[in-house]
C-alpha cells in the first residue's frame, strides 16, 4: 500500500515537488487546483496551507476510496436496489389494480349462471340450439381465477338434447376456456363434440360470451356456434 501511495504522489507532484509529503507544493496554491489534485490521487479533501496543498482522508489503494466512503457507497447501492425493487413491486400492484378496477376480488369467486343460444349447422340442414350455462369461479392468484361447470340444452328446436363440461381461466378483463366431453343424442345415438369459449369480464358478469365447436365423431361435418351470458349468483 505504501508503494502505491508513493507512486500516486509521484504522479501528482511531477514537475512541482511536494512539501512534507502532504501534497503538491505551489508558491501560489489555488484552492480549486489543490482540491482537484488531491481528488485525482484518491483523497477526499485538499486544502491550501499557505503555499502548500495538503490532502486529507486516508487513501485505500485497493478500493480507490476511503474505507468509510466504501461502506457508504455500498449502503447507498443497497438502498438504491431496495428502492428499485419497491418501485417494481409498485408497478406490478398498479397493473393488477388498474386491470381490476371495480372488482372486489373476494366477491368474484362463487357460482355464475346464464343462458346460451346459437345455431347448429350440417349438410342436412341448420337449426337453433339453446340452453343454460353454469360454472363456479375459484381464485388462483391476485386478479386471476379458474372456472369449471357445464352447458346443457337442446338442438334443432328442442329435438336433440345435449350437454358438455366447461372450464378455463379468467382475469379482470376476460375469460378464455373450452367445452369438452360434449354429447348430443340424435335418434337415440350419442355423438361427441368439443370447442372453445370466451368472454369479456365485468363486475360481476360475463356480458358478451361466444362459443364455437364441432362434432368429433359424426358421420358428416357438424359445427355449432353462438353467444352466452352469465352473472354471479
PENORFEN-V905024 format. One record per helix or strand of 3 or more residues. SS is the DSSP state (H for helix, E for strand). FROM is the first residue (numbers start at 1). TO is the last residue. Records with the same first field share a line. If there is no record, write none. Layout:
SS->FROM-TO, FROM-TO
//
This chain:
H->2-13, 31-40, 67-99, 105-108
E->23-25, 45-49, 52-56, 110-122, 125-141, 144-155, 160-171, 174-186, 189-200, 205-215, 222-232
//
